[in-house]
Amino acid sequence: MSPYRRSARMLERWLWTGPAGHLAGGTLDFAAALTHYAAVRLASSRAGRRGAAETHPAGAGAGAQQPDSRASR
């Protein structure tokens, strides 16, 4: 193996195990976290919409006004 090729191979290994590898790993971790967060938000918003009309006292869903608790005093 020529010295040039050996140096190029060492540089490539250093890049993948050093800054480039850490940047790629961090980017993939961040993308996975954002994907998980979006999936949880989507699931919770769908669950909220599905049961809103059944659980709200007026039966009108999430857009109905809540009764004022001070009005009954």
Secondary structure, 3 states (H helix, E strand, C coil): CCHHHHHHHHHHHHHHHCHHHHHHHHHHHHHHHHHHHHHHHHHHHHHHHHHHHHHCCCCCCCCCCCCCHHHHC
